[in-house]
C-alpha cells in the first residue's frame, strides 16, 4: 500500500501495493457514483 504520484500531472493516488487501486477502493468509488446519480 502506498501513495502514487503521476509524473506528468503531479496527481497523488492512494492505492495497493502493486496497483493504483484496491478492491475496497473500487467498491467505494462505485457506491459513491451510484449515490450521486440517484440523489442529484
C-alpha positions as CSV (number, residue, x, y, z in Angstrom):
1,X,0.0,0.0,0.0
2,X,1.2,3.5,-0.6
3,X,0.9,6.7,-2.4
4,X,1.5,7.1,-6.1
5,X,2.4,10.4,-7.8
6,X,1.8,10.9,-11.5
7,X,4.9,12.3,-13.1
8,X,3.1,14.2,-15.8
9,X,0.2,15.8,-13.9
10,X,1.5,15.5,-10.3
11,X,-1.7,13.9,-9.1
12,X,-1.4,11.8,-6.0
13,X,-3.3,8.5,-5.6
14,X,-3.6,6.1,-2.6
15,X,-3.5,2.5,-3.7
16,X,-2.5,-1.0,-3.2
17,X,1.0,-2.5,-3.2
18,X,1.2,-3.3,-6.9
19,X,-1.8,-1.4,-8.4
20,X,-3.3,2.1,-8.3
21,X,-6.5,0.9,-6.6
22,X,-7.7,-1.7,-4.2
23,X,-10.8,-3.8,-4.3
24,X,-12.3,-1.8,-1.4
25,X,-11.5,1.4,-3.1
26,X,-13.2,0.3,-6.3
27,X,-16.3,-0.7,-4.4
28,X,-16.4,2.7,-2.6
29,X,-16.0,4.6,-5.9
30,X,-18.9,2.6,-7.4
31,X,-21.1,3.2,-4.4
32,X,-20.4,7.0,-4.4
33,X,-21.1,7.1,-8.1
34,X,-24.4,5.3,-7.8
35,X,-25.4,7.5,-4.8
36,X,-24.6,10.7,-6.7
37,X,-26.6,9.6,-9.7
38,X,-29.6,8.7,-7.5
39,X,-29.7,11.8,-5.4
40,X,-28.9,14.6,-7.9
